[in-house]
Amino acid sequence: MSLQNCVLSGLIYAQGICSACVLLIYLYFINTPSLPG
């Protein structure tokens, strides 16, 4: 059970990191001037 909980918490942690990275990339593209084309 403890191993399953560890894996589950690890997945949730990784998912949180992915969400944060996507948010940062989204904000980066919003703040940068759009390229022509």
N, C-alpha and C positions, 0 to 999 in steps of 0.2 A: 504493500500500500504506500509506504513512504517513497519508494522508487517511482511509482506512478504519479504521486503528488509532485515529486521533484521535476519529472519530465513535463507535467502539465504546467507548473509554474514557469518552467523554462520557456515553454511555447508562448505563454501569455507575455512573458518578458520580451521575447524576440518580436512578437507581434506589436508590442508597444514601441519598440525601437523602429520597426518598419514604418509605423504610423507617423512617428516623429520625423523620420527621414523624408517621407512623402510630403509632409507639411512644410519642412524646410525647403525642399526643392520647389514646391508650389509657390511659396513666398518669394524665393529667389527669382523664379521666372516672372512673377508679377512685378517685382521691383526693377528688373532689367528692361531697358528699352527693347521693344520688339525689333527683330532684324527685318530688313526689307525683303519682301517676297513672302 
